[in-house]
Amino acid sequence: IMTLKSERQAFADAKQRCNNPKHSRYKDWGGRGIQVLFSSFDDFYKEIGPKPKGYSLDRIDNNGHYCAGNVKWSTREEQQHNRRTLKQNTTGITGVRKVQAKGLVTDTWQAFCRELGKFKQLYTGPDFSVAVDARKDYERSHK
């Protein structure tokens, strides 16, 4: 008999993040309107299947609900690539920012990523479109 303990825990944790305003991360899930739309754990498990070792629950569309067609098990690296653009991002492109350097006359743009929690620079220079392309190339090569 399989207990499916980690799968049940992933389902329960998602419901807490979405439904419990007292959860420490509620603002990032339920506070953004994200819901768990599976009517039961059995429906969730039929959709996603067994959890591979070292994987965690992920939404394919980070702004979408936990629902059929939008959930999968992902590695930590895959999770890091599937993040929303933060409020302080002024470019609208994840992983691209304007560098504020003293004494520079022209704008400098930087494309970057984080791999397993470590910062990795992809491009630094005067061309915004090159920075965007560098980040998009990185995303394509790491799907």
N, C-alpha and C positions, 0 to 999 in steps of 0.2 A: 504494500500500500504506500503510495506516495503522499507525503504530507503537504508538499508545495509551500513550505513555511516561508521561504524568501519571496515567492510570488504573491502570497497572501499579504505579506508585510509591505511589499511595493504598492499593492492596491490600496491597503489601509492608509499608507503614508500619503498617497496622492489624494485620497478623500480628505484627510486632515488638512493638507495644504490648501485645498480648494474650499472646504466647508467650515473650517474652524477659525473664526476671526482672532482667536487668542494664540494661534500657531505663530511661531516667530517669523515664518516666511509667507504668511497668508497674503501679504500685500503683493507678492510676486506671482501668485497664482489666483486664488479666489478674489483678491482685491482687484485683479485685472479682468475679472469676469470668466476665468477659466473654470470649467466644470468637469466632473467625472460623469460621463453620460452612459456608462455601462450600468445595467439594472442589477447586476449581481457579479460576484467574483467569478462564477462559472462562465458568464458571458465574456468577461475580461480575459479569462484564461483561454477560452476557445479562440479568441482573436489573436493573442500574443504568444501563447505556447510557453514551454518551459524556459526559465531564465538560465542562460549560459553563465558559467562561473566568471566572475569579474565584470559582469554587465549590470546595468541599472536601467530603470524605466525612463523612456524618453518620448517626447512628442515630436513627430516629423515636422509639423508646422508649429513652431514655438509659441505662436499666438493662438493656436487652436486648442480645442478641448481634448480631454482624454476620451477618445471615442474610436469606434471601428474605423480602420484606415489611417489613423493618426498616432498610433502607438507602436513602439518597437523597443527591443532591448538594445542598448548601445554601450560601447566602451567609454571610458572616461574621455579619451581623445575625441571621439565622435560627439560626445555631449558638449565639449568645449567649442566645437565648430558650430553647434546649433544653439547659439545664444542670440537673444534679441539685442538690438542696438540700444545702448544706454542713453538715458536722458541727457547726460553731459556731452554726448557725441554731437558735435555741431556740423559734421560733414554729411551725416545721414548714411554713411557707409561703415559697417562694422570693421574695425581694424585699420581705419585710416584717420589720421589726425593732423592738425596743423601744429607745427612745432613752434613754440614761443622762445625764440633765441634772441638775446640782447645783441644789438649792433647789426642785425641783418636787415638789409633794405628790401629784399624780395621774400615772399612767402616760402617757407620750407614745409614740405609734406612728408609724412612718415606712414608707411604701411607696416603693420606688425601683426603678430599672432602670439598666442601662448600655447606652448606644447608642454603638457604635463606640469602646468603651473609656472613654467619658465618663459620669460619674454624672449621673443625672437624677432629681430628686425628684418623686414623683407625689402624695404626701399626707403631711402631718405634723399630728397632732392626737391627741385623747384617745380616739378610737374605733377599737378594733382591727378591727371588722368593716368600717368604712369604708376602712381601710388595705388590707385583704384585697380588697375590691371594686375599689379603685383599681388594684391590681396585676393582678387578673384581667381587668379592662376593658382595661388596657394590652396584656396577652398576647393577648386576642381580636382587638384591632385591629392587631396586628403579626404575624399568622400568614400 
